[in-house]
Amino acid sequence: MKKFLSTFLKVAISLGGLGYIFYKVPFGEVSSHWTSTALPWVGVILLCTVFSMTIQANRWRGLLLDEGKKVPFKTFYAYIALGYFFNNLLPSGFGGDAVKTIAFGKKFGNTANSVAAVAISRVMGLIAMFICFFIMLPFVITRLDIPAVYTGAVCGVALLSVLIIVAGLFSDKLKLPGALTRRVPFLLKLQDAFSIYRGYKKAFLMSGVDSIWLQISSILIHYSYFQAVGVPVDLATITVFMTITITITMLPISINGIGLRENLNVSLFTGLLGIPADIVLAAALIGYIPMLFQAAQGAVVLARYKSTRS
């Protein structure tokens, strides 16, 4: 019942957010900004999406160390796509991580290492995003009065991300209760899987480099949204606003940030930059194109997986 009520509340918030924003800004006005001139930028977005998924696959493979070298690269890409398929269907942005990690672990027999690698990948990606945010922030706050609640939220999650990484690397120093480890022996394997990266500094640092490339690609994708509707926004502002939006939409109060994301974009780009809300929404809704593209690739992987099992 709790799970049902939680999901129902998330759906209500997402639908309410969409209903509110499109009540204020009619969809007809939004769609009028989608013209044929946007197509080249859509092509750029799709290319950057493939590049991002490739980087994610390479980062995951690298964090699996010698075990990762035994698995073909295309397999990692396929599981990344599978994760996106479920991420875009389940009421949590982390559902796909669980699916791809468990499926990969069962097939290749290293679930604990796979869980640790995916978890570190996620957090390293966030840290890379926050590094880009803090580099670009001085160029933005001199021009715009960003609400303190937004920058405070980013700082809080950034600190939490660093603490999680440190806790993971030194998790073997924490002695878990015997009753807990007897009931869930997998926890001991997970501790070893996380702490092993203290001895593989190069692989750990390379995951950080991949994460930076991933953030650069993400920034270019968000930059392309506004180029597609004919209203360029500078990269510094894109980076700062993108980080704020992603950080806030990570809160588990909506379906993958739907409804919340659109209102945040209008609050930032319209409220602070003065870009008309219909143009901001037109740009924001283009953001569903890479999501659908990722999900479509995952659907192909799932279909092939089912056909090989039947």
N, C-alpha and C positions, 0 to 999 in steps of 0.2 A: 504493500500500500504506500509506504514512504517513497519507494522508487517511482511508482505511478504518479504520485502527487508532485514529485520533483520534476519529472518529465513534463507533466501537464503545465506546471508553472513556467518552465522554460519555453514551451510552445506558446503559451499565452503572452509572455514577454516579447518573444520574437514577432508574433503576429500583431501584437499591440504596437510594437515599435514601427513595423512596416505600415500598419494602418494609419498611425499618427503622421508619419513623415509624408505619406502619399495623400493624406487629407490636406496637409499644408502645401504640398507641391504636387499638382496633378501629374499623373504618369504621362499624359499626352505631351506636356511641356518637356518632360525629361527625354522621351524618345525622339523628339524632334532634333536632338543634337547628335543622333547616331546617323551619320551619313557615310557615303562611300569613301570619303577622305580618311575615315578611321581605319580602313582595312589594312594599309601598310603597318600601322601601329599595332593592330591585332596580330599581324604576322610577327612583329618584334616580341610581343608578349608571349606568343606560343613558343618561339625559339628560346627565350629566356626561361620559360617554364621547363622545357626539355633540359636545358643546361642546369637548372636548379636541381631537378630530379637526378641528373647524372652526378652532380656534386654530392648529393645526399647518399647516393649508392656508394660512391667512392669513400666517403667518410665512414659509413657503416662498415664497409669491407676492411678499411684500414684499422678500425678499432677492434676488429676480430683477430688482428695480428696474423700469426701463421695459419690459423684455421681459415681465415678469410681468403687467403691466397689459393686455397684448394677448391673454392667455389667460383664458377664463372661469373664475370662481372654482370652479364646480362641477367643473371638470376637475382642479384641484388636490386637491379633496376626494376625487375618485375615485381619484387616484393614491396619496393617503395610505391609503385603504382597501385598494388593491391591495398596497401595501407591508406592511400588517398581515397580509394573507392569507398572504404568503410568510414573513413573520417568524415566524408561528405554526406553520409547517410545516418550515422549514429549521432545521438544528441550530445556528443562530447568530442572535442578536437583531439582526444587522446585514444579514442576507440580503435582507430586504424593502427596505431602503434602496437596495441595489444595483439590485434589480429596478425599483423605481419611478423611480430616477434615470436609468438607462439607457433605459428605455421612454419616459420623458418627453423626454429629450434627443434620442432618435432621431426622435420625432414632431415636435418643435418646433425642432430644430436648434441647441440650445445646451447640449450635454452638459457642457462644462467649467463653465459658470456654474451649471448644475443640481447638479453634484457639489459645488461649493463651497458653494452655498446649503444643501444638505441636511447637509453636514458641519458647517457653522457652526450650523445649527439644532440638531443633535444635541448639540454641545458647549455651546451657550448654554443648552439645556435642563438639562444637568447642572450648569452653574454656578448657574442659578436654584434648582435643587434644593438645592445646597450652601449657598446664601445663606439659604434657609429653614431649613436644618438648623442653621446657626450662630446664627441668631436665636433658635431654640427651645431649643437645647442648654442654656443656663443655667437654664431653667425645669425641666429634666429631671434634670440631674446633681445638683441639690440634694436630690432625692428618691430617685434610683436610682443604683446603683453599676454604671455601664456599663463592660464590659471594655475596657481600653485598646486591644486589638487592633482592635476595631470602630471606635472613634473615630480611631485611627491610619490605618486603611484609608481612611476617608472623607477625612481631611486629605490623604493622599497623592494620591488620585484628584482631589480638588479642585484641588490645586496643579498636577497634570498637565494638567487641563482648561484652566486659565488659560494655561499655557505653550503649549498647542496653539493656542489662539485667537491669542495674540500671534505665534507662529511663522507661522500662516496669514496674518495681516494684513501681515506683513513678509517673506513668502516670496520676493517678487521681489528682495529684497536678497541672496538666496543664489544664487550662480552655480553652476549644475549642470554636471557634466562634459559636454563636447561629444559624446563617444561615447554617453552616456546619452540626451541630448536628440535625437540623430540617430536612435537606435533607437526612442525613445518621445517623439515630438514633442508629444504631448498634455500632457506635464508642463509645458511652457512656457505653454500655454494655461491650465493649472490654476493656475500661479503668478500669472498676470495676473488670473484669476477671483477668487482669494482676496484679493489685494492691492487690488483695486478698491474694497473697502469702506472703505479709509482715506479715500476721497473722498466717501463716502456715510454720514456719521456718523449721520444721522437714521434711515436704514433699518436700520443696525446696532443702534442703541439701541432702536428699536421692536421688533426681534427679541427683545431682552432683556425688554421689557415683555410681549410675547406669551408668553415663556417663564415669566415670573412667574405670569401667569394660568393657564398650563398646569399649573404646580406646585400652585397653589391648587385647581384642579379635581382633580388627582391626590390631594391630601390629603383632600378631601371624599369621594372614592371610597373610599379606605382607611378613613376614618372610618365610612362607611356599612356596610362589611363587619361591623364589630362591633355597630353599631346593629341590623343585620339579625338577629343572633343574641341580641339582648337584653342585651349587655354593653358599655355605652358606655365608650370610652377617650378621654381628653382629646386635643385637637388637637396640643398640644406633643409629647406622647409618640408619637402617630401619625406626626408629621413626622420625628422623630428616628429611630424604628424603621424607618419606610418607607425613609429614605435609606440606613440601614445595610444593609437587606435588598437594595435595588436595587444598591448598590455592590458587595456581596459576590457577588451572582448575575451581575454583569457578567463575572466571571472565566470564561474559556472552558473550563470543566471539566464542564459538564453541558448538557443540551438546554434552552436558554432558561431556565436556572435551576430547571427542574422537579426536584423531590426535594430540592434544596438550599434552595429558598425555604421549603418547608414546615417543614423542620428548623430553619431560622433563626427563623421566626416563633414556634415553640414555645420555642426557646432564649430569645428576648427576652420575649415576652408571658407565658409560663409561668414561666420562670426568674427574671425580674425583677419582674413584676407579680403573679405568683401566680394568673393566670387558668388554670383547668383546661385541659389540653392538648386535650381533645376539642372544647371551645368555640373555642379558638384555631384549630384545624384547620378547623372548620366555617366560621369567618370567612374563613380563608385560601383555602379552596376556592371560595368565592363569587367570588374574584378571577378565576376562569376564565370567568365569565359575560361580562364586557366583552371579554375576549380572543376568545371565540367570536363575540360580536356584531360585533367589528371584522373578524374573518376572514370572517363571512357577507357583510358588505358588500363586502369585497374579492372574494369569489367571484362576486357579482352583476356587479361591474365586469369581471372576467376573462371571464365568460360573454358579456357584451355585446361586449367587445373581440373575442372569437373569432367571434361571429356577424357582426360588421361586416366581418371579413376574409374570411369564407367566401362 
